[in-house]
Amino acid sequence: MNYGQSHNHNSPLLEPSPSASARPAEASTLWREILNSINVELDPQDSSLWLEPLKPQPIKGSRLTLVCPNQLHLNTVYERFAPLLRQRLRELRPELELSLQTQAAPKRKPSRPASQAAPAPRQMELPRMGAMQMPRLNQRYVFDNFVAGGGNEFAFAAAKALAGGGGLFSNGLFLISGTGLGKSHLTQAVGHHILGHMPGTRVAYLTAEDFTNQMIAAIRGKRAEQFKDRFRIGCDLLLLEEVQFLAGKNKTQDELVYTLDALADAGKRVVFTGRMAPSQLQGLAPALVSRLADSVTVGIDPPDFNTRVRILRRHASQEGIHVPEEVLEFLAQEIPDDVRRLRSALVGLMARSSLTGRPLDLSLAAEVLGQLAARLRRVSPNQIRDLVANVYGLELKLLTGKSRKKAVVRPRNLAMCLCRRHTDASFAAIGQVFNRDHATVMYGVDQIERKLGSEPKLAAELAFLEQRLGVSAN
């Protein structure tokens, strides 16, 4: 069994019920409801550029199909917005599934025998995520698509060594980095490599949050033994992302410790990712820290300028689009420490050119990045630090000092989060402003981001500070 795939043999997609007829008006209304519900969470430019062009097709059976203008558009929507779209559809119409496809090419005079059918437009199914299902591996996240260079060469080599079964001297790998630097890419590349060479391998790829939620669902559904067996016995490769989510979740940590012991005894391989080294993750039990520390721990740093240019060049080539070298260098210079944001900027630029017919030149690149650059450079980390100290009535030496009191830590973490959101400063640069190392800044920012959804007061404080700074929320 491959945990990266899921099948439902009773799915209405395979055999639509007789009453399921095409419903075009219903599809349009439903799509508008989905858009209205998620627009408040998205950048208006993202919504207008990527989601507004999608065309809903008449609902057939249990499927809502959205048509994208081209393959580039489909890939971007699938990677960036599919989870949110699927969640909203599940909330509004839980009986429906979502799929994306490209629009059919315009009809031309046949250049093939009439009996030979034209290829159908590519379609990506977006399956429902049941309590005991696993997310799929991203088909693009393979070793061949990873650009190794300054900052990530050791992580790349370690991931390939683990996947190849030799040279790492350990069955475990722990990848450490902030967001957007490639740890998810390398993690899934390990899964793809092993599945490609040993197709029968049973791979479980999920986040620590998924692991926690599945365990809770299994206990509530009286399927605890099934859950345990799935990971301890029915898994050959465990890919577990963002382990810092387990902080404070003692029962989940205990279950993971038993699982890791079972996998280690059976000689199975494991890949973890996190924001910092196991010993620095607060809220983890010593037993779990010990198991995590048994892995080879490798950090991933932001890529250097030349590597960023090569990343952009590779991505443009994969999309079959020529982008002038000066444009690639401009993007690489403007976005220094986030590979995901770097690729997103290039995709936005290519899409803008494709949809408007304008040339891919420096003028268009500057326009696309203009609003982002203006927002990022409107304030500095020092301005944010000073404002937060003033708002909370703290002396600067206290805000940037060693105090661990909640009345100081909370404003400090809020200030570092604001620096990350509204300046182009790296974690290390922010750390210099607050007398912290980059790992401590990453942890503080993560603490704020994780709590915003469940603590309205914290979200209100952040919004107030953003208002005082004169910046808009991301």
C-alpha positions as CSV (number, residue, x, y, z in Angstrom):
1,M,0.0,0.0,0.0
2,N,1.3,3.5,-0.8
3,Y,0.1,6.0,1.7
4,G,0.6,8.7,-0.8
5,Q,-2.5,7.6,-2.7
6,S,-6.1,7.0,-1.6
7,H,-8.9,5.4,-3.4
8,N,-12.6,5.2,-2.7
9,H,-14.2,2.4,-4.8
10,N,-17.7,3.6,-3.8
11,S,-17.0,7.2,-5.0
12,P,-19.9,8.7,-7.1
13,L,-17.2,9.8,-9.5
14,L,-16.9,6.3,-10.8
15,E,-20.7,5.7,-11.1
16,P,-22.8,8.9,-10.9
17,S,-26.3,8.4,-9.6
18,P,-29.1,8.7,-12.1
19,S,-30.4,11.8,-10.5
20,A,-27.0,13.6,-10.8
21,S,-27.5,15.8,-13.9
22,A,-25.5,18.8,-15.0
23,R,-26.3,21.9,-12.9
24,P,-24.5,25.0,-14.4
25,A,-26.3,27.7,-12.4
26,E,-25.6,25.8,-9.2
27,A,-21.9,25.5,-10.0
28,S,-21.5,29.2,-10.7
29,T,-23.4,30.1,-7.5
30,L,-21.3,27.7,-5.4
31,W,-18.1,28.9,-6.9
32,R,-19.0,32.5,-6.1
33,E,-19.8,31.5,-2.5
34,I,-16.4,29.8,-2.2
35,L,-14.6,32.9,-3.6
36,N,-16.5,35.3,-1.3
37,S,-15.6,33.2,1.8
38,I,-11.8,33.0,1.0
39,N,-11.2,36.5,-0.4
40,V,-11.0,37.9,3.0
41,E,-8.0,35.7,3.7
42,L,-6.1,36.3,0.4
43,D,-4.2,39.2,-1.1
44,P,-6.5,40.9,-3.6
45,Q,-3.9,40.5,-6.3
46,D,-3.7,36.8,-5.7
47,S,-7.4,36.4,-5.9
48,S,-7.8,38.4,-9.1
49,L,-4.8,36.9,-10.8
50,W,-5.2,33.2,-9.9
51,L,-8.8,32.5,-8.8
52,E,-11.1,34.9,-10.6
53,P,-10.1,33.4,-14.0
54,L,-11.2,29.9,-13.0
55,K,-14.4,28.8,-14.7
56,P,-16.8,26.4,-12.9
57,Q,-18.2,23.6,-15.0
58,P,-21.7,22.1,-14.4
59,I,-21.8,19.9,-11.4
60,K,-21.9,16.2,-12.4
61,G,-22.3,13.5,-9.9
62,S,-20.2,14.5,-6.9
63,R,-17.6,16.6,-8.6
64,L,-17.1,20.4,-8.9
65,T,-14.7,21.0,-11.7
66,L,-12.8,24.3,-12.2
67,V,-11.1,25.0,-15.5
68,C,-7.8,26.9,-15.6
69,P,-6.7,29.0,-18.6
70,N,-3.4,27.0,-19.1
71,Q,-1.1,24.4,-17.5
72,L,1.0,27.1,-15.6
73,H,-2.2,28.4,-14.1
74,L,-3.4,24.9,-13.1
75,N,0.0,24.1,-11.4
76,T,0.0,27.3,-9.4
77,V,-3.6,26.9,-8.2
78,Y,-3.0,23.3,-7.3
79,E,0.1,24.0,-5.3
80,R,-0.9,27.3,-3.6
81,F,-4.7,27.3,-3.2
82,A,-6.0,23.8,-3.5
83,P,-6.1,23.0,0.3
84,L,-8.0,26.2,1.0
85,L,-10.4,25.6,-1.9
86,R,-11.0,22.0,-0.8
87,Q,-11.6,23.1,2.8
88,R,-14.2,25.7,1.8
89,L,-16.0,23.3,-0.5
90,R,-16.1,20.7,2.2
91,E,-17.7,23.3,4.6
92,L,-20.3,24.4,2.0
93,R,-21.0,21.1,0.3
94,P,-19.4,18.1,2.1
95,E,-20.7,15.7,-0.5
96,L,-18.7,17.2,-3.3
97,E,-15.1,16.7,-4.4
98,L,-13.0,19.2,-6.3
99,S,-11.0,18.8,-9.4
100,L,-9.0,21.2,-11.6
101,Q,-8.4,20.9,-15.3
102,T,-7.0,23.0,-18.2
103,Q,-9.3,24.3,-20.9
104,A,-9.4,22.3,-24.1
105,A,-7.4,23.7,-27.0
106,P,-9.3,25.5,-29.7
107,K,-10.6,23.3,-32.5
108,R,-8.5,23.1,-35.6
109,K,-8.6,21.2,-38.8
110,P,-7.8,17.6,-38.0
111,S,-4.1,16.7,-38.6
112,R,-4.7,13.1,-37.5
113,P,-7.0,10.3,-38.6
114,A,-10.6,11.0,-37.6
115,S,-10.6,7.8,-35.6
116,Q,-7.8,9.0,-33.4
117,A,-9.1,10.9,-30.5
118,A,-7.5,14.1,-29.3
119,P,-5.9,14.0,-25.9
120,A,-8.1,15.0,-23.0
121,P,-7.1,18.1,-21.0
122,R,-5.0,17.2,-18.0
123,Q,-6.9,17.0,-14.8
124,M,-5.9,16.9,-11.2
125,E,-8.2,15.3,-8.7
126,L,-8.3,16.8,-5.2
127,P,-9.5,14.0,-3.0
128,R,-11.2,14.5,0.3
129,M,-8.9,14.1,3.3
130,G,-10.5,11.5,5.6
131,A,-9.3,11.0,9.1
132,M,-7.0,8.1,8.2
133,Q,-5.8,9.3,4.8
134,M,-2.4,10.9,3.9
135,P,-1.6,13.9,1.7
136,R,-0.2,13.1,-1.7
137,L,3.4,13.8,-2.6
138,N,3.8,16.8,-4.8
139,Q,4.9,15.5,-8.2
140,R,7.3,18.4,-8.7
141,Y,9.2,17.8,-5.5
142,V,11.9,15.4,-6.8
143,F,15.6,15.6,-6.6
144,D,16.0,16.4,-10.3
145,N,14.0,19.6,-9.7
146,F,16.0,20.7,-6.7
147,V,18.7,23.3,-7.3
148,A,21.6,22.7,-5.0
149,G,24.0,25.5,-4.1
150,G,25.2,27.7,-1.3
151,G,23.0,27.1,1.7
152,N,21.5,23.8,0.9
153,E,24.2,21.5,-0.6
154,F,24.7,19.5,2.5
155,A,21.0,19.0,3.0
156,F,20.6,17.9,-0.6
157,A,23.4,15.4,-0.3
158,A,22.1,14.0,3.0
159,A,18.6,13.6,1.6
160,K,19.9,11.7,-1.4
161,A,22.1,9.5,0.8
162,L,19.2,8.6,3.0
163,A,17.0,7.9,-0.1
164,G,19.7,5.8,-1.7
165,G,20.2,3.7,1.4
166,G,23.9,4.5,2.0
167,G,26.4,7.1,3.1
168,L,24.4,8.8,5.8
169,F,25.2,6.2,8.5
170,S,21.7,6.7,10.0
171,N,18.1,5.8,9.1
172,G,16.9,9.2,10.2
173,L,17.3,12.7,8.8
174,F,16.2,16.0,10.5
175,L,16.0,19.0,8.2
176,I,15.9,22.4,9.8
177,S,15.0,25.7,8.2
178,G,12.5,28.6,8.1
179,T,9.6,28.6,5.6
180,G,10.2,28.5,1.9
181,L,13.8,27.2,1.8
182,G,13.2,23.7,0.4
183,K,12.8,21.3,3.4
184,S,9.4,20.1,2.1
185,H,10.9,19.6,-1.4
186,L,13.7,17.5,-0.1
187,T,11.5,15.5,2.2
188,Q,9.1,14.6,-0.5
189,A,12.0,13.9,-2.9
190,V,13.1,11.2,-0.6
191,G,9.7,9.6,-0.9
192,H,9.6,9.9,-4.7
193,H,13.1,8.4,-5.0
194,I,12.3,5.4,-2.8
195,L,9.0,4.8,-4.5
196,G,10.7,5.0,-7.9
197,H,13.3,2.4,-7.0
198,M,11.1,0.2,-4.7
199,P,7.4,0.7,-5.9
200,G,6.0,-1.5,-3.1
201,T,7.4,0.8,-0.3
202,R,4.7,2.0,2.0
203,V,5.2,5.7,2.5
204,A,3.5,7.9,5.1
205,Y,3.9,11.6,4.4
206,L,2.2,14.0,6.8
207,T,2.7,16.9,9.1
208,A,2.9,16.6,12.9
209,E,-0.5,18.4,13.0
210,D,-1.9,15.7,10.7
211,F,-0.5,13.0,12.9
212,T,-2.1,14.6,16.0
213,N,-5.5,15.0,14.3
214,Q,-5.5,11.5,12.9
215,M,-4.6,10.1,16.3
216,I,-7.5,12.0,18.0
217,A,-9.9,10.9,15.3
218,A,-8.8,7.3,15.7
219,I,-9.3,7.4,19.4
220,R,-12.8,9.0,19.1
221,G,-13.7,6.5,16.4
222,K,-12.4,3.6,18.5
223,R,-9.8,2.8,15.9
224,A,-6.7,3.4,18.1
225,E,-5.2,-0.1,17.3
226,Q,-5.7,0.5,13.6
227,F,-3.9,3.8,13.9
228,K,-1.0,2.3,15.8
229,D,-0.6,-0.6,13.3
230,R,-0.7,1.7,10.3
231,F,2.4,3.6,11.5
232,R,4.3,1.0,13.4
233,I,3.7,-2.0,11.2
234,G,2.3,-0.8,7.9
235,C,4.8,1.9,7.2
236,D,8.3,1.6,5.6
237,L,9.1,5.3,5.3
238,L,7.8,8.0,7.6
239,L,8.0,11.6,6.4
240,L,6.9,13.9,9.2
241,E,7.0,17.6,8.8
242,E,6.9,20.5,11.2
243,V,7.5,18.6,14.5
244,Q,7.4,21.8,16.5
245,F,3.6,21.5,16.4
246,L,3.9,18.7,18.9
247,A,5.0,21.1,21.6
248,G,2.9,20.5,24.7
249,K,0.9,17.6,23.2
250,N,2.1,14.9,25.6
251,K,-0.1,12.0,24.5
252,T,0.8,12.5,20.9
253,Q,4.4,12.7,21.7
254,D,4.2,9.4,23.7
255,E,2.5,7.7,20.7
256,L,5.2,9.1,18.3
257,V,8.0,7.8,20.6
258,Y,6.5,4.3,20.5
259,T,6.1,4.6,16.7
260,L,9.7,5.7,16.2
261,D,11.0,2.9,18.4
262,A,9.0,0.3,16.3
263,L,10.3,1.8,13.0
264,A,13.9,1.9,14.3
265,D,13.8,-1.7,15.5
266,A,12.5,-2.7,12.0
267,G,15.3,-0.7,10.3
268,K,12.8,1.7,8.6
269,R,13.8,5.2,7.4
270,V,12.4,8.5,8.8
271,V,12.7,12.1,7.7
272,F,11.6,15.0,10.0
273,T,11.5,18.7,9.4
274,G,11.3,21.5,11.9
275,R,12.1,25.2,12.5
276,M,15.0,24.4,14.8
277,A,17.1,21.6,16.2
278,P,15.3,19.1,18.5
279,S,17.2,20.3,21.6
280,Q,16.0,23.8,21.0
281,L,12.3,22.9,20.5
282,Q,10.5,23.9,23.7
283,G,7.6,21.8,24.9
284,L,8.9,18.4,23.7
285,A,9.5,15.6,26.2
286,P,13.1,14.4,26.7
287,A,12.2,11.0,25.3
288,L,11.0,12.4,22.0
289,V,13.9,14.8,21.8
290,S,16.3,11.9,22.3
291,R,14.6,9.9,19.4
292,L,14.7,13.0,17.1
293,A,18.3,13.6,18.0
294,D,19.3,10.1,16.8
295,S,18.8,11.4,13.2
296,V,21.4,13.3,11.2
297,T,20.5,17.0,11.8
298,V,21.1,19.3,8.8
299,G,20.2,23.0,8.5
300,I,19.2,24.7,5.3
301,D,20.3,28.3,4.9
302,P,18.9,30.9,2.4
303,P,20.5,30.4,-1.1
304,D,23.1,32.7,-2.3
305,F,22.5,35.1,-5.2
306,N,23.9,32.7,-7.9
307,T,21.8,29.8,-6.6
308,R,18.7,32.0,-6.6
309,V,19.3,32.9,-10.2
310,R,19.7,29.2,-11.1
311,I,16.5,28.4,-9.3
312,L,14.6,30.9,-11.3
313,R,16.2,29.8,-14.5
314,R,15.3,26.2,-13.9
315,H,11.7,27.0,-13.0
316,A,11.2,29.2,-16.2
317,S,12.7,26.4,-18.3
318,Q,10.4,23.8,-16.8
319,E,7.4,26.0,-17.8
320,G,8.9,26.4,-21.3
321,I,9.1,30.2,-21.0
322,H,12.2,32.3,-21.8
323,V,12.9,34.9,-19.2
324,P,15.7,37.4,-19.9
325,E,18.7,37.0,-17.6
326,E,18.4,40.6,-16.3
327,V,14.9,39.9,-15.1
328,L,16.0,36.7,-13.3
329,E,18.8,38.7,-11.6
330,F,16.4,41.5,-10.6
331,L,14.0,39.0,-8.9
332,A,17.0,37.2,-7.2
333,Q,18.2,40.5,-5.9
334,E,14.8,41.7,-4.6
335,I,13.8,38.4,-2.9
336,P,16.9,37.2,-1.0
337,D,15.8,34.6,1.6
338,D,12.6,32.7,0.6
339,V,12.7,30.3,-2.3
340,R,8.9,29.8,-2.3
341,R,8.3,33.5,-2.5
342,L,11.0,33.7,-5.2
343,R,9.2,31.1,-7.4
344,S,5.9,32.7,-6.6
345,A,7.1,36.1,-7.9
346,L,8.4,34.5,-11.1
347,V,5.1,32.6,-11.6
348,G,3.2,35.8,-11.1
349,L,5.4,37.6,-13.6
350,M,5.0,34.9,-16.2
351,A,1.2,34.8,-15.7
352,R,0.9,38.6,-15.9
353,S,2.9,38.6,-19.2
354,S,0.8,35.7,-20.6
355,L,-2.6,37.2,-19.6
356,T,-1.8,40.8,-20.7
357,G,0.4,40.1,-23.7
358,R,3.2,42.4,-22.3
359,P,6.8,41.4,-22.8
360,L,8.7,39.8,-20.0
361,D,11.1,42.7,-19.2
362,L,12.4,44.7,-16.3
363,S,9.6,47.2,-16.6
364,L,7.0,44.5,-16.0
365,A,9.1,42.8,-13.3
366,A,9.4,46.1,-11.4
367,E,5.6,46.6,-11.7
368,V,4.8,43.1,-10.4
369,L,7.2,43.5,-7.4
370,G,6.4,47.2,-6.9
371,Q,3.6,46.8,-4.3
372,L,5.4,44.1,-2.5
373,A,8.6,46.1,-2.4
374,A,6.8,49.2,-1.2
375,R,5.1,47.3,1.6
376,L,8.3,45.5,2.7
377,R,10.4,48.7,2.7
378,R,7.8,51.0,4.3
379,V,9.1,50.3,7.8
380,S,12.3,49.0,9.3
381,P,12.9,46.5,12.1
382,N,14.2,49.4,14.3
383,Q,11.0,51.3,13.7
384,I,8.9,48.3,14.6
385,R,11.0,47.6,17.7
386,D,10.6,51.2,18.9
387,L,6.9,51.4,18.3
388,V,6.2,48.1,20.1
389,A,8.3,49.2,23.1
390,N,6.3,52.5,23.2
391,V,2.9,50.8,22.8
392,Y,3.6,48.3,25.6
393,G,5.4,50.9,27.8
394,L,8.7,48.9,27.8
395,E,12.2,50.2,27.8
396,L,14.2,49.2,24.8
397,K,16.8,47.4,27.0
398,L,14.0,45.4,28.6
399,L,12.4,44.4,25.2
400,T,15.7,43.4,23.7
401,G,17.1,41.9,27.0
402,K,17.0,38.5,28.5
403,S,13.7,38.7,30.4
404,R,11.4,35.7,30.0
405,K,8.4,37.3,31.6
406,K,5.2,37.0,29.6
407,A,4.7,40.8,29.7
408,V,7.9,41.1,27.8
409,V,8.1,37.9,25.7
410,R,4.7,38.5,24.1
411,P,5.5,42.0,22.8
412,R,8.9,40.9,21.7
413,N,7.5,38.0,19.7
414,L,4.9,40.3,18.2
415,A,7.6,42.8,17.2
416,M,9.7,40.0,15.5
417,C,6.6,38.7,13.7
418,L,5.9,42.2,12.4
419,C,9.5,42.5,11.2
420,R,9.1,39.2,9.3
421,R,5.8,40.2,7.8
422,H,6.5,43.8,6.8
423,T,10.3,44.1,6.2
424,D,12.7,42.2,3.9
425,A,15.0,41.5,6.9
426,S,16.2,37.9,7.3
427,F,15.7,36.0,10.6
428,A,19.4,36.7,11.3
429,A,19.0,40.4,10.7
430,I,15.9,40.6,12.9
431,G,17.9,38.7,15.6
432,Q,20.5,41.4,15.6
433,V,17.9,44.1,16.3
434,F,16.5,42.1,19.3
435,N,19.8,40.5,20.5
436,R,18.6,37.0,19.5
437,D,20.0,34.3,17.3
438,H,18.1,33.4,14.1
439,A,16.6,30.2,15.7
440,T,15.1,32.1,18.6
441,V,13.5,34.6,16.1
442,M,12.1,31.7,14.1
443,Y,10.6,30.2,17.2
444,G,9.1,33.5,18.4
445,V,7.5,34.2,15.1
446,D,6.2,30.7,14.8
447,Q,4.6,31.0,18.3
448,I,2.7,34.1,17.2
449,E,1.6,32.7,13.8
450,R,0.3,29.5,15.3
451,K,-1.8,31.2,18.0
452,L,-3.4,33.9,15.8
453,G,-6.3,31.7,14.7
454,S,-7.2,30.6,18.3
455,E,-6.5,33.8,20.2
456,P,-8.7,36.7,19.0
457,K,-7.0,39.1,21.5
458,L,-3.6,38.3,20.1
459,A,-4.9,38.9,16.5
460,A,-6.4,42.2,17.6
461,E,-3.1,43.3,19.1
462,L,-1.3,42.4,16.0
463,A,-3.8,44.3,13.8
464,F,-3.6,47.3,16.1
465,L,0.2,47.4,15.8
466,E,-0.1,47.1,12.0
467,Q,-2.5,50.0,12.0
468,R,-0.1,52.1,14.1
469,L,2.7,51.2,11.7
470,G,0.6,52.1,8.7
471,V,1.0,48.7,7.0
472,S,-1.7,46.3,5.8
473,A,-2.0,42.8,7.1
474,N,-0.6,40.0,4.9
